[in-house]
Amino acid sequence: MLSALGSVLSVILMIALGFVLARRGWFDEAASKLLSRLVVSVALPAYMIANLMGGYDRAKLVSMLPGLPVPFAVMLSCFALAALLAAAFRLPASRRGTFASMFGLSNTIFIGLPVNLAIFGEASMPYVLLYYIANTTLFWTIGVYGIARDGEALGGRKAASLLSREGVERIFSPPLVAFLAAAAMIMAGIRLPAFALDLCKTLGAMTTPMSMLFIGIVISRVEWRSLRLERDVLLVLAGRFALSPLVLVLVVRGMGRVGGIELPPLMKGVFLVQAAMPAMTQTPILAKAYGADIEYAGIATSLTTVLSLATIPLYMWLVGLVF
């Protein structure tokens, strides 16, 4: 426990470093975009390949499959719950899609990945990827569609179709393609030469520090004077840090009692931590692109990111109690 706390503290300190450097003018908009692209397109794919091909065979890979429906079930349930809450609290039509996306989907990569690695070690990586697959698939389909509908309600850009070409291209992002490629090679019995694995490990080692610097930059740009704890924002906080993890626990226990499917303790722990991560940093970007309420998206996303620094140690403690 103390070791995990120390690891999480190091993650928080890296975020603080990114915050301080950004406030001192080291990172402009172009630099933060570069960090994001390096993580998503270079470091993370390399890390996935090195981790999977360095420690997994066919049997281990197949043993992960029963866990894949869990994050899909959790997120779809959260979308349904968000729709009910939006109707019950009479949220504006121009915010409902953005609200549902922030309520049901989490930052599985920039924060979720480093935090899980800090708490559970490299053995957690494949389960992080399972949650990521569901998260990114639903974000670039249902999530984007809802945000686009918000923009249409505000008189912005016309809503895209639920399964657009752009959405499909976003789903098959470099990390997911790397995961699928590594899985295919493992199933086919293909092994990468040692120098290629070493290269992937070296590049992959950049994932956590660059992700944390990026989050520090994001937090540094929060306009604290504009932060208002409106009801719509409080509902997002409740979804991210309370209701989404609760739905995860109910789904996992329901699978065990009804379906007789008992997931490995590590998988359950990783899924719980992922369910309690802050809203995705891409949400305000898409809100701006589709003419939705960017101020609402920016405030809620930034606030969940900042508050996650306090909730992460809490969920480290809860994982042992719940599972």
Buried (B, 14 or more C-beta within 10 A) or exposed (E): EEEBBEBBEBBBEBBBBBBEBBBEEEBEEEBBEBBBEBBBBBBBBBBBBBBBBBEBEEEEBEEBEBBBBBBBBBBBBBBEBBBEBBEEEEBBEBBBBBBBBBBBBBBBBBBBBBBBBBBBEEBBBBBBBBBBBBBBBBBBBBBBBBBBBBBBBBEBEEBBEEEBEEBEEBBEBBBBEBBEBBBEBBEEEEEBEEEBBEBBBEBBBBBBBBBBBBBBBBBBBBEEEEBEEEEBBEBBBEBBBEBBBBBBBEBBEEBEEEEEBEBBEBBBBBBBBBBBBBBBBBBBBBBBBBBBBBEBBBBBBBBBBBBBBEBBBEBBEBBEEBB
